[in-house]
Amino acid sequence: MKGIEYIIDDQGEKTSVVINLKQWGNEWEVFYNLLLKRSFPSESWVHEDSFSEKLDQALQWNHNHSSQILEI
């Protein structure tokens, strides 16, 4: 799928994914917010406005800046 890359281990198993946030940023944000709510239902800090605002700022920053990952 364009804009999505998998990282595989020595056995060929998918271990991670890299998502192009310019293409998939909105979908990632929706997914991540749902994941947080379902993963930590009793953790009040996840649902605080200040945490959500910081997360939104981080996602926006990542969306507006080129990748900082270097090819090795």
PyMOL Python script that loads the backbone (N, CA, C, O; Angstrom):
from pymol import cmd

cmd.read_pdbstr("""\
ATOM      1  N   MET A   1       0.853  -1.167   0.000  1.00  0.00           N
ATOM      2  CA  MET A   1       0.000   0.000   0.000  1.00  0.00           C
ATOM      3  C   MET A   1       0.903   1.234   0.000  1.00  0.00           C
ATOM      4  O   MET A   1       1.841   1.325   0.791  1.00  0.00           O
ATOM      5  N   LYS A   2       0.621   2.151  -0.863  1.00  0.00           N
ATOM      6  CA  LYS A   2       1.446   3.344  -0.978  1.00  0.00           C
ATOM      7  C   LYS A   2       1.369   4.182   0.302  1.00  0.00           C
ATOM      8  O   LYS A   2       0.287   4.448   0.827  1.00  0.00           O
ATOM      9  N   GLY A   3       2.548   4.591   0.792  1.00  0.00           N
ATOM     10  CA  GLY A   3       2.603   5.408   1.999  1.00  0.00           C
ATOM     11  C   GLY A   3       2.697   4.609   3.279  1.00  0.00           C
ATOM     12  O   GLY A   3       2.735   5.178   4.370  1.00  0.00           O
ATOM     13  N   ILE A   4       2.737   3.272   3.153  1.00  0.00           N
ATOM     14  CA  ILE A   4       2.871   2.410   4.322  1.00  0.00           C
ATOM     15  C   ILE A   4       3.966   1.394   4.037  1.00  0.00           C
ATOM     16  O   ILE A   4       3.921   0.675   3.039  1.00  0.00           O
ATOM     17  N   GLU A   5       4.951   1.344   4.931  1.00  0.00           N
ATOM     18  CA  GLU A   5       6.073   0.417   4.780  1.00  0.00           C
ATOM     19  C   GLU A   5       6.181  -0.453   6.015  1.00  0.00           C
ATOM     20  O   GLU A   5       6.021   0.022   7.140  1.00  0.00           O
ATOM     21  N   TYR A   6       6.454  -1.740   5.799  1.00  0.00           N
ATOM     22  CA  TYR A   6       6.631  -2.659   6.909  1.00  0.00           C
ATOM     23  C   TYR A   6       8.107  -2.904   7.148  1.00  0.00           C
ATOM     24  O   TYR A   6       8.909  -2.935   6.215  1.00  0.00           O
ATOM     25  N   ILE A   7       8.449  -3.077   8.409  1.00  0.00           N
ATOM     26  CA  ILE A   7       9.802  -3.473   8.790  1.00  0.00           C
ATOM     27  C   ILE A   7       9.699  -4.934   9.201  1.00  0.00           C
ATOM     28  O   ILE A   7       8.851  -5.304  10.013  1.00  0.00           O
ATOM     29  N   ILE A   8      10.563  -5.751   8.639  1.00  0.00           N
ATOM     30  CA  ILE A   8      10.517  -7.181   8.923  1.00  0.00           C
ATOM     31  C   ILE A   8      11.794  -7.620   9.631  1.00  0.00           C
ATOM     32  O   ILE A   8      12.847  -7.004   9.473  1.00  0.00           O
ATOM     33  N   ASP A   9      11.688  -8.687  10.411  1.00  0.00           N
ATOM     34  CA  ASP A   9      12.857  -9.217  11.110  1.00  0.00           C
ATOM     35  C   ASP A   9      13.585 -10.236  10.231  1.00  0.00           C
ATOM     36  O   ASP A   9      13.227 -10.427   9.069  1.00  0.00           O
ATOM     37  N   ASP A  10      14.595 -10.882  10.785  1.00  0.00           N
ATOM     38  CA  ASP A  10      15.402 -11.836  10.032  1.00  0.00           C
ATOM     39  C   ASP A  10      14.605 -13.048   9.552  1.00  0.00           C
ATOM     40  O   ASP A  10      14.995 -13.714   8.593  1.00  0.00           O
ATOM     41  N   GLN A  11      13.493 -13.328  10.221  1.00  0.00           N
ATOM     42  CA  GLN A  11      12.652 -14.453   9.824  1.00  0.00           C
ATOM     43  C   GLN A  11      11.560 -14.051   8.824  1.00  0.00           C
ATOM     44  O   GLN A  11      10.746 -14.880   8.418  1.00  0.00           O
ATOM     45  N   GLY A  12      11.554 -12.796   8.440  1.00  0.00           N
ATOM     46  CA  GLY A  12      10.564 -12.312   7.480  1.00  0.00           C
ATOM     47  C   GLY A  12       9.228 -11.927   8.104  1.00  0.00           C
ATOM     48  O   GLY A  12       8.255 -11.690   7.387  1.00  0.00           O
ATOM     49  N   GLU A  13       9.173 -11.863   9.437  1.00  0.00           N
ATOM     50  CA  GLU A  13       7.948 -11.481  10.130  1.00  0.00           C
ATOM     51  C   GLU A  13       7.856  -9.961  10.237  1.00  0.00           C
ATOM     52  O   GLU A  13       8.852  -9.294  10.519  1.00  0.00           O
ATOM     53  N   LYS A  14       6.678  -9.421  10.013  1.00  0.00           N
ATOM     54  CA  LYS A  14       6.459  -7.985  10.176  1.00  0.00           C
ATOM     55  C   LYS A  14       6.547  -7.639  11.658  1.00  0.00           C
ATOM     56  O   LYS A  14       5.871  -8.247  12.488  1.00  0.00           O
ATOM     57  N   THR A  15       7.389  -6.656  11.982  1.00  0.00           N
ATOM     58  CA  THR A  15       7.558  -6.250  13.378  1.00  0.00           C
ATOM     59  C   THR A  15       7.133  -4.811  13.634  1.00  0.00           C
ATOM     60  O   THR A  15       6.801  -4.454  14.764  1.00  0.00           O
ATOM     61  N   SER A  16       7.141  -3.989  12.600  1.00  0.00           N
ATOM     62  CA  SER A  16       6.822  -2.572  12.745  1.00  0.00           C
ATOM     63  C   SER A  16       6.256  -2.051  11.434  1.00  0.00           C
ATOM     64  O   SER A  16       6.303  -2.711  10.396  1.00  0.00           O
ATOM     65  N   VAL A  17       5.725  -0.853  11.524  1.00  0.00           N
ATOM     66  CA  VAL A  17       5.194  -0.213  10.321  1.00  0.00           C
ATOM     67  C   VAL A  17       5.567   1.264  10.349  1.00  0.00           C
ATOM     68  O   VAL A  17       5.580   1.893  11.407  1.00  0.00           O
ATOM     69  N   VAL A  18       5.870   1.806   9.175  1.00  0.00           N
ATOM     70  CA  VAL A  18       6.135   3.230   9.012  1.00  0.00           C
ATOM     71  C   VAL A  18       5.006   3.782   8.156  1.00  0.00           C
ATOM     72  O   VAL A  18       4.752   3.296   7.054  1.00  0.00           O
ATOM     73  N   ILE A  19       4.333   4.805   8.676  1.00  0.00           N
ATOM     74  CA  ILE A  19       3.180   5.376   7.997  1.00  0.00           C
ATOM     75  C   ILE A  19       3.513   6.794   7.557  1.00  0.00           C
ATOM     76  O   ILE A  19       3.974   7.599   8.365  1.00  0.00           O
ATOM     77  N   ASN A  20       3.288   7.105   6.306  1.00  0.00           N
ATOM     78  CA  ASN A  20       3.474   8.451   5.793  1.00  0.00           C
ATOM     79  C   ASN A  20       2.312   9.301   6.306  1.00  0.00           C
ATOM     80  O   ASN A  20       1.174   9.159   5.859  1.00  0.00           O
ATOM     81  N   LEU A  21       2.624  10.188   7.254  1.00  0.00           N
ATOM     82  CA  LEU A  21       1.567  10.983   7.877  1.00  0.00           C
ATOM     83  C   LEU A  21       0.992  12.048   6.947  1.00  0.00           C
ATOM     84  O   LEU A  21      -0.114  12.537   7.176  1.00  0.00           O
ATOM     85  N   LYS A  22       1.728  12.406   5.912  1.00  0.00           N
ATOM     86  CA  LYS A  22       1.158  13.346   4.936  1.00  0.00           C
ATOM     87  C   LYS A  22       0.001  12.674   4.197  1.00  0.00           C
ATOM     88  O   LYS A  22      -0.977  13.334   3.844  1.00  0.00           O
ATOM     89  N   GLN A  23       0.109  11.368   3.963  1.00  0.00           N
ATOM     90  CA  GLN A  23      -0.949  10.630   3.279  1.00  0.00           C
ATOM     91  C   GLN A  23      -1.998  10.097   4.249  1.00  0.00           C
ATOM     92  O   GLN A  23      -3.196  10.160   3.974  1.00  0.00           O
ATOM     93  N   TRP A  24      -1.550   9.580   5.366  1.00  0.00           N
ATOM     94  CA  TRP A  24      -2.417   8.830   6.267  1.00  0.00           C
ATOM     95  C   TRP A  24      -2.570   9.472   7.642  1.00  0.00           C
ATOM     96  O   TRP A  24      -3.034   8.809   8.570  1.00  0.00           O
ATOM     97  N   GLY A  25      -2.200  10.725   7.800  1.00  0.00           N
ATOM     98  CA  GLY A  25      -2.227  11.381   9.104  1.00  0.00           C
ATOM     99  C   GLY A  25      -3.588  11.405   9.760  1.00  0.00           C
ATOM    100  O   GLY A  25      -3.702  11.141  10.957  1.00  0.00           O
ATOM    101  N   ASN A  26      -4.619  11.715   9.004  1.00  0.00           N
ATOM    102  CA  ASN A  26      -5.970  11.768   9.582  1.00  0.00           C
ATOM    103  C   ASN A  26      -6.424  10.398  10.055  1.00  0.00           C
ATOM    104  O   ASN A  26      -6.991  10.265  11.139  1.00  0.00           O
ATOM    105  N   GLU A  27      -6.175   9.383   9.244  1.00  0.00           N
ATOM    106  CA  GLU A  27      -6.557   8.024   9.607  1.00  0.00           C
ATOM    107  C   GLU A  27      -5.770   7.554  10.825  1.00  0.00           C
ATOM    108  O   GLU A  27      -6.319   6.904  11.715  1.00  0.00           O
ATOM    109  N   TRP A  28      -4.465   7.889  10.862  1.00  0.00           N
ATOM    110  CA  TRP A  28      -3.647   7.511  12.002  1.00  0.00           C
ATOM    111  C   TRP A  28      -4.165   8.166  13.279  1.00  0.00           C
ATOM    112  O   TRP A  28      -4.233   7.514  14.321  1.00  0.00           O
ATOM    113  N   GLU A  29      -4.527   9.435  13.212  1.00  0.00           N
ATOM    114  CA  GLU A  29      -5.006  10.150  14.394  1.00  0.00           C
ATOM    115  C   GLU A  29      -6.275   9.507  14.941  1.00  0.00           C
ATOM    116  O   GLU A  29      -6.408   9.332  16.152  1.00  0.00           O
ATOM    117  N   VAL A  30      -7.204   9.157  14.064  1.00  0.00           N
ATOM    118  CA  VAL A  30      -8.439   8.501  14.491  1.00  0.00           C
ATOM    119  C   VAL A  30      -8.120   7.153  15.141  1.00  0.00           C
ATOM    120  O   VAL A  30      -8.632   6.837  16.215  1.00  0.00           O
ATOM    121  N   PHE A  31      -7.276   6.369  14.487  1.00  0.00           N
ATOM    122  CA  PHE A  31      -6.894   5.066  15.019  1.00  0.00           C
ATOM    123  C   PHE A  31      -6.208   5.204  16.373  1.00  0.00           C
ATOM    124  O   PHE A  31      -6.539   4.481  17.314  1.00  0.00           O
ATOM    125  N   TYR A  32      -5.260   6.123  16.476  1.00  0.00           N
ATOM    126  CA  TYR A  32      -4.497   6.296  17.708  1.00  0.00           C
ATOM    127  C   TYR A  32      -5.393   6.737  18.863  1.00  0.00           C
ATOM    128  O   TYR A  32      -5.251   6.242  19.981  1.00  0.00           O
ATOM    129  N   ASN A  33      -6.299   7.649  18.605  1.00  0.00           N
ATOM    130  CA  ASN A  33      -7.215   8.102  19.657  1.00  0.00           C
ATOM    131  C   ASN A  33      -8.108   6.962  20.140  1.00  0.00           C
ATOM    132  O   ASN A  33      -8.352   6.833  21.339  1.00  0.00           O
ATOM    133  N   LEU A  34      -8.595   6.137  19.219  1.00  0.00           N
ATOM    134  CA  LEU A  34      -9.400   4.977  19.616  1.00  0.00           C
ATOM    135  C   LEU A  34      -8.566   3.986  20.410  1.00  0.00           C
ATOM    136  O   LEU A  34      -9.038   3.423  21.398  1.00  0.00           O
ATOM    137  N   LEU A  35      -7.339   3.774  19.987  1.00  0.00           N
ATOM    138  CA  LEU A  35      -6.442   2.864  20.692  1.00  0.00           C
ATOM    139  C   LEU A  35      -6.190   3.339  22.119  1.00  0.00           C
ATOM    140  O   LEU A  35      -6.231   2.540  23.055  1.00  0.00           O
ATOM    141  N   LEU A  36      -5.934   4.613  22.289  1.00  0.00           N
ATOM    142  CA  LEU A  36      -5.717   5.154  23.630  1.00  0.00           C
ATOM    143  C   LEU A  36      -6.936   4.961  24.530  1.00  0.00           C
ATOM    144  O   LEU A  36      -6.807   4.552  25.684  1.00  0.00           O
ATOM    145  N   LYS A  37      -8.099   5.252  24.001  1.00  0.00           N
ATOM    146  CA  LYS A  37      -9.316   5.144  24.808  1.00  0.00           C
ATOM    147  C   LYS A  37      -9.603   3.710  25.206  1.00  0.00           C
ATOM    148  O   LYS A  37     -10.071   3.455  26.316  1.00  0.00           O
ATOM    149  N   ARG A  38      -9.326   2.770  24.310  1.00  0.00           N
ATOM    150  CA  ARG A  38      -9.596   1.362  24.612  1.00  0.00           C
ATOM    151  C   ARG A  38      -8.492   0.722  25.437  1.00  0.00           C
ATOM    152  O   ARG A  38      -8.756  -0.197  26.213  1.00  0.00           O
ATOM    153  N   SER A  39      -7.271   1.189  25.284  1.00  0.00           N
ATOM    154  CA  SER A  39      -6.148   0.588  25.992  1.00  0.00           C
ATOM    155  C   SER A  39      -6.057   1.036  27.436  1.00  0.00           C
ATOM    156  O   SER A  39      -5.592   0.285  28.294  1.00  0.00           O
ATOM    157  N   PHE A  40      -6.495   2.247  27.711  1.00  0.00           N
ATOM    158  CA  PHE A  40      -6.344   2.815  29.044  1.00  0.00           C
ATOM    159  C   PHE A  40      -7.662   3.397  29.559  1.00  0.00           C
ATOM    160  O   PHE A  40      -7.712   4.575  29.913  1.00  0.00           O
ATOM    161  N   PRO A  41      -8.724   2.599  29.607  1.00  0.00           N
ATOM    162  CA  PRO A  41     -10.018   3.179  30.005  1.00  0.00           C
ATOM    163  C   PRO A  41     -10.041   3.722  31.429  1.00  0.00           C
ATOM    164  O   PRO A  41     -10.798   4.649  31.717  1.00  0.00           O
ATOM    165  N   SER A  42      -9.228   3.165  32.326  1.00  0.00           N
ATOM    166  CA  SER A  42      -9.246   3.629  33.712  1.00  0.00           C
ATOM    167  C   SER A  42      -8.157   4.644  34.014  1.00  0.00           C
ATOM    168  O   SER A  42      -8.060   5.129  35.141  1.00  0.00           O
ATOM    169  N   GLU A  43      -7.337   4.973  33.023  1.00  0.00           N
ATOM    170  CA  GLU A  43      -6.248   5.932  33.218  1.00  0.00           C
ATOM    171  C   GLU A  43      -6.746   7.330  32.880  1.00  0.00           C
ATOM    172  O   GLU A  43      -6.927   7.666  31.709  1.00  0.00           O
ATOM    173  N   SER A  44      -6.965   8.133  33.897  1.00  0.00           N
ATOM    174  CA  SER A  44      -7.545   9.460  33.681  1.00  0.00           C
ATOM    175  C   SER A  44      -6.615  10.381  32.886  1.00  0.00           C
ATOM    176  O   SER A  44      -7.095  11.239  32.144  1.00  0.00           O
ATOM    177  N   TRP A  45      -5.297  10.221  33.028  1.00  0.00           N
ATOM    178  CA  TRP A  45      -4.362  11.120  32.351  1.00  0.00           C
ATOM    179  C   TRP A  45      -4.480  11.037  30.834  1.00  0.00           C
ATOM    180  O   TRP A  45      -4.219  12.021  30.142  1.00  0.00           O
ATOM    181  N   VAL A  46      -4.870   9.876  30.307  1.00  0.00           N
ATOM    182  CA  VAL A  46      -5.016   9.715  28.863  1.00  0.00           C
ATOM    183  C   VAL A  46      -6.152  10.581  28.336  1.00  0.00           C
ATOM    184  O   VAL A  46      -6.110  11.050  27.199  1.00  0.00           O
ATOM    185  N   HIS A  47      -7.161  10.789  29.166  1.00  0.00           N
ATOM    186  CA  HIS A  47      -8.362  11.491  28.718  1.00  0.00           C
ATOM    187  C   HIS A  47      -8.374  12.964  29.102  1.00  0.00           C
ATOM    188  O   HIS A  47      -9.345  13.666  28.819  1.00  0.00           O
ATOM    189  N   GLU A  48      -7.315  13.442  29.739  1.00  0.00           N
ATOM    190  CA  GLU A  48      -7.239  14.849  30.101  1.00  0.00           C
ATOM    191  C   GLU A  48      -7.021  15.709  28.861  1.00  0.00           C
ATOM    192  O   GLU A  48      -6.340  15.302  27.920  1.00  0.00           O
ATOM    193  N   ASP A  49      -7.605  16.894  28.874  1.00  0.00           N
ATOM    194  CA  ASP A  49      -7.479  17.800  27.737  1.00  0.00           C
ATOM    195  C   ASP A  49      -6.029  18.154  27.447  1.00  0.00           C
ATOM    196  O   ASP A  49      -5.638  18.248  26.284  1.00  0.00           O
ATOM    197  N   SER A  50      -5.218  18.354  28.496  1.00  0.00           N
ATOM    198  CA  SER A  50      -3.826  18.750  28.271  1.00  0.00           C
ATOM    199  C   SER A  50      -3.057  17.657  27.529  1.00  0.00           C
ATOM    200  O   SER A  50      -2.222  17.959  26.677  1.00  0.00           O
ATOM    201  N   PHE A  51      -3.332  16.393  27.847  1.00  0.00           N
ATOM    202  CA  PHE A  51      -2.664  15.298  27.138  1.00  0.00           C
ATOM    203  C   PHE A  51      -3.107  15.267  25.680  1.00  0.00           C
ATOM    204  O   PHE A  51      -2.283  15.126  24.777  1.00  0.00           O
ATOM    205  N   SER A  52      -4.403  15.400  25.458  1.00  0.00           N
ATOM    206  CA  SER A  52      -4.932  15.398  24.089  1.00  0.00           C
ATOM    207  C   SER A  52      -4.365  16.553  23.282  1.00  0.00           C
ATOM    208  O   SER A  52      -4.045  16.392  22.104  1.00  0.00           O
ATOM    209  N   GLU A  53      -4.240  17.708  23.902  1.00  0.00           N
ATOM    210  CA  GLU A  53      -3.684  18.869  23.203  1.00  0.00           C
ATOM    211  C   GLU A  53      -2.222  18.633  22.839  1.00  0.00           C
ATOM    212  O   GLU A  53      -1.801  18.951  21.726  1.00  0.00           O
ATOM    213  N   LYS A  54      -1.443  18.075  23.774  1.00  0.00           N
ATOM    214  CA  LYS A  54      -0.036  17.790  23.490  1.00  0.00           C
ATOM    215  C   LYS A  54       0.095  16.754  22.392  1.00  0.00           C
ATOM    216  O   LYS A  54       0.962  16.870  21.525  1.00  0.00           O
ATOM    217  N   LEU A  55      -0.757  15.743  22.420  1.00  0.00           N
ATOM    218  CA  LEU A  55      -0.733  14.726  21.370  1.00  0.00           C
ATOM    219  C   LEU A  55      -1.087  15.342  20.024  1.00  0.00           C
ATOM    220  O   LEU A  55      -0.432  15.053  19.022  1.00  0.00           O
ATOM    221  N   ASP A  56      -2.100  16.175  19.987  1.00  0.00           N
ATOM    222  CA  ASP A  56      -2.481  16.848  18.748  1.00  0.00           C
ATOM    223  C   ASP A  56      -1.340  17.721  18.222  1.00  0.00           C
ATOM    224  O   ASP A  56      -1.079  17.745  17.019  1.00  0.00           O
ATOM    225  N   GLN A  57      -0.661  18.437  19.121  1.00  0.00           N
ATOM    226  CA  GLN A  57       0.469  19.275  18.716  1.00  0.00           C
ATOM    227  C   GLN A  57       1.599  18.422  18.144  1.00  0.00           C
ATOM    228  O   GLN A  57       2.207  18.791  17.140  1.00  0.00           O
ATOM    229  N   ALA A  58       1.880  17.291  18.775  1.00  0.00           N
ATOM    230  CA  ALA A  58       2.939  16.406  18.293  1.00  0.00           C
ATOM    231  C   ALA A  58       2.588  15.833  16.922  1.00  0.00           C
ATOM    232  O   ALA A  58       3.445  15.764  16.041  1.00  0.00           O
ATOM    233  N   LEU A  59       1.346  15.427  16.742  1.00  0.00           N
ATOM    234  CA  LEU A  59       0.925  14.900  15.442  1.00  0.00           C
ATOM    235  C   LEU A  59       1.003  15.978  14.363  1.00  0.00           C
ATOM    236  O   LEU A  59       1.424  15.705  13.239  1.00  0.00           O
ATOM    237  N   GLN A  60       0.601  17.191  14.704  1.00  0.00           N
ATOM    238  CA  GLN A  60       0.663  18.291  13.739  1.00  0.00           C
ATOM    239  C   GLN A  60       2.110  18.613  13.385  1.00  0.00           C
ATOM    240  O   GLN A  60       2.430  18.841  12.218  1.00  0.00           O
ATOM    241  N   TRP A  61       2.994  18.632  14.401  1.00  0.00           N
ATOM    242  CA  TRP A  61       4.412  18.891  14.146  1.00  0.00           C
ATOM    243  C   TRP A  61       4.976  17.822  13.213  1.00  0.00           C
ATOM    244  O   TRP A  61       5.677  18.140  12.252  1.00  0.00           O
ATOM    245  N   ASN A  62       4.673  16.563  13.492  1.00  0.00           N
ATOM    246  CA  ASN A  62       5.164  15.476  12.642  1.00  0.00           C
ATOM    247  C   ASN A  62       4.625  15.599  11.228  1.00  0.00           C
ATOM    248  O   ASN A  62       5.323  15.301  10.259  1.00  0.00           O
ATOM    249  N   HIS A  63       3.401  16.032  11.118  1.00  0.00           N
ATOM    250  CA  HIS A  63       2.790  16.190   9.796  1.00  0.00           C
ATOM    251  C   HIS A  63       3.484  17.291   8.988  1.00  0.00           C
ATOM    252  O   HIS A  63       3.606  17.182   7.768  1.00  0.00           O
ATOM    253  N   ASN A  64       3.937  18.350   9.665  1.00  0.00           N
ATOM    254  CA  ASN A  64       4.517  19.507   8.991  1.00  0.00           C
ATOM    255  C   ASN A  64       6.030  19.456   8.823  1.00  0.00           C
ATOM    256  O   ASN A  64       6.599  20.352   8.199  1.00  0.00           O
ATOM    257  N   HIS A  65       6.697  18.445   9.356  1.00  0.00           N
ATOM    258  CA  HIS A  65       8.147  18.346   9.271  1.00  0.00           C
ATOM    259  C   HIS A  65       8.547  17.030   8.605  1.00  0.00           C
ATOM    260  O   HIS A  65       7.901  15.995   8.774  1.00  0.00           O
ATOM    261  N   SER A  66       9.617  17.110   7.858  1.00  0.00           N
ATOM    262  CA  SER A  66      10.080  15.901   7.169  1.00  0.00           C
ATOM    263  C   SER A  66      10.616  14.901   8.194  1.00  0.00           C
ATOM    264  O   SER A  66      10.941  15.256   9.327  1.00  0.00           O
ATOM    265  N   SER A  67      10.696  13.677   7.772  1.00  0.00           N
ATOM    266  CA  SER A  67      11.141  12.594   8.636  1.00  0.00           C
ATOM    267  C   SER A  67      12.553  12.854   9.149  1.00  0.00           C
ATOM    268  O   SER A  67      13.409  13.365   8.427  1.00  0.00           O
ATOM    269  N   GLN A  68      12.775  12.494  10.397  1.00  0.00           N
ATOM    270  CA  GLN A  68      14.098  12.646  11.007  1.00  0.00           C
ATOM    271  C   GLN A  68      14.860  11.326  11.021  1.00  0.00           C
ATOM    272  O   GLN A  68      15.953  11.246  11.582  1.00  0.00           O
ATOM    273  N   ILE A  69      14.288  10.288  10.407  1.00  0.00           N
ATOM    274  CA  ILE A  69      14.907   8.977  10.376  1.00  0.00           C
ATOM    275  C   ILE A  69      15.921   8.941   9.247  1.00  0.00           C
ATOM    276  O   ILE A  69      15.626   9.356   8.126  1.00  0.00           O
ATOM    277  N   LEU A  70      17.102   8.451   9.539  1.00  0.00           N
ATOM    278  CA  LEU A  70      18.152   8.349   8.531  1.00  0.00           C
ATOM    279  C   LEU A  70      18.236   6.918   8.016  1.00  0.00           C
ATOM    280  O   LEU A  70      18.025   5.963   8.764  1.00  0.00           O
ATOM    281  N   GLU A  71      18.540   6.785   6.758  1.00  0.00           N
ATOM    282  CA  GLU A  71      18.780   5.468   6.174  1.00  0.00           C
ATOM    283  C   GLU A  71      20.144   5.001   6.620  1.00  0.00           C
ATOM    284  O   GLU A  71      21.121   5.742   6.517  1.00  0.00           O
ATOM    285  N   ILE A  72      20.222   3.788   7.111  1.00  0.00           N
ATOM    286  CA  ILE A  72      21.519   3.252   7.555  1.00  0.00           C
ATOM    287  C   ILE A  72      21.985   2.211   6.565  1.00  0.00           C
ATOM    288  O   ILE A  72      23.055   1.627   6.741  1.00  0.00           O
TER     289      ILE A  72
END
""", "prot")
cmd.dss("prot")
cmd.show_as("cartoon", "prot")
cmd.util.cbc("prot")
cmd.orient("prot")
